[in-house]
Amino acid sequence: MDSLPTLDDVYRKFGEASEAAQLLETELGTLLFGEQAIAEDLLGGDGKRATEIMMAINRQTLGTLIKNAKGNSQSIEQIATLLDLALRERNRLSHSFYRQHNFRRNSGEGRALMMQDLETIHDVILEAYKQLMLLHGTDLDALAQQPFTLSMAHVRII
C-alpha cells in the first residue's frame, strides 16, 4: 500500500500546479506580444513602444490574456475550451483550494484527496500549456523524450 501524502507533499504539488499556471500565463503573454509587435511593425524598430506593450501585457490577468489571445489569434480557437478550463482550474487553485479542502490537511486520507485534486488541476493547466506551445511549433512531450547531452561546447567558464 502506498503511504499517505504529507503536508509537505501537498504544498509541493500546489507549487507545481502554480508553476504550470505561470508558464501558461507567460506563454500567452509572449504570444500576444509577438502578434502586437508584428502588427505594429516593431521588429527591429521602436524599442520604447515594445516596452510599453510588454508592460501592459504583464499587468493582465490570465483571464484577460486568454480573452485577448482569443480575439487576436486564429490558432488559439483550436484550444479555446482547454484554455477556459485551465483558467477555471487556476482560479480555483489560487482563490479557493485551501478553503475548499479546509481541515482535510489534518489527516492522511484528507491529504490524499487534496493531492488527487491538485493532480487534476496540474494536469489540466499543463495540458493547456503544452497545447499552446504545440500551436507554435514546440512539442514539449517530444523534447522530454530526447536525451540531454552536455558537452564542453555548452559550458562557459567564468
N, C-alpha and C positions, 0 to 999 in steps of 0.2 A: 504494500500500500504506500502511495506517495505521502510524504509528510505534508502537513498543513502549512500554508504560507505564513510567514512572519509579517509583522507590520512594516519592517524594512523592505520585504518583497513587494508589498502593496505600494509603498512610497516610490520604490524604484520603477515599478511598472507605470505608475502615474507619470513619472518623469519621462519615460519612454514615449508614452502617448502624447504628452505635451510637446516633446521634441518633434514628433511626426507632424503635429499641428503647425508648429513654427516652420518646418520645412515646406509644407503645403502653402502657407501664407507667403513665404519668401519667394517661392517659385511663381505664384500668381502675380506678385509684385514685379518680378523680373519680366514676366510675360507682358504685363501692362506697360512697363517702362519701355521695353523694346518696341512694342507696337506704336506707342506715342512718339518715341524718338524717330522712328521711321516716318510716321505721318507728318511730323513737323520738320523733316529733313535735317535732323540734328547730328547725324553720324558724321564725325569729323568736323563738326561745326560748333555751335553755341553751347559751351560747357555750362554757362550760367543758367540757361533755360533747362538743360538736362538736370542740373542740380535741383532746380525748383520742382520739376516733375517728380524726381525721386523722393524729395522731402514730402511732397503731397501724397504720394503713394504710401510712404512709410507711416503716415498718420491714419490710414484707412484700416478699418476692422476687417477681419476675414470675410464677414458677410458682404461688406461693401466691395472688397476685392473681387469676390465671386460675381456679384451683380455687375460690376464694371467689366469684368472679363467676358461675361455672357453677352453684354452689349457691344463689345468691341472685337471679339474673336469668334469667327465662324467655327473653328476647330473645337472650341470649348463646348459647344452644343452637344457633341458626342458624349460628353461625360457630365453634363449638367445635373442630372439626377444624382449621380455619385457625389458630386461636389456639394449639393444641397444636403445630402445625408451626412457627409463629413462635417459640414458646418453645424448641423444639429448635434452630432456626437461631440464635437469640440466644445460647443456651448454647454452641453450637459457636463462634460468633464470639468470645464473651468468654473462653472457657476453653481452646480448643484450635486456633483458626485458625492462629496463627503456628507452633505446634508441628507441626500437620498439614502446613503448607506448607514449613516448615524452610528449606532452602537455596534454594528457588525465588526468593527475594527477590534473589538474586545474579545472575540472568540476565533478559534481556528476555522470553524465552519463558516463564520461570517466573513472572515478574510478571504476564504476560498471563493465565496460568492463575489466579493469585491474584485478579486483577480480575474474571474470569468468575465465580469462586466468590463474591466479595463482591457482585457484581451480583445473583446469585441470592438470597443471604441478604437483601440490602437489599429486593429485590422482594417476598419472602415477608413480611417484617416490615412493610413499608409497606402491603401489601395488607391485612394483618390490622388495622392501624391505620385504614385507610380504611373497611373494613367495619364496624369498631366505631363509628366516627364516623357512618357512614350509618345504623346502627341507631338512633341518637339524633337523626337529622334533619339531619345536616351532610354534604352531598355535596362532598367536597374536590375531586373532579375537576371538578364544575360550577363551583365557586368559582374554580378555577385558570383557567377559560376566560373568566371575566368580566373586563372591562377594569378596571384600577385607576385611579381618578382622585383626585387630591388637590386640594382647594380650600382657600382660606384659612379656611374654616369648620373644617377639620380641624387647623389649625396653632394652637398655643398659644405665644405669645411670652412669655418669662420676663423 
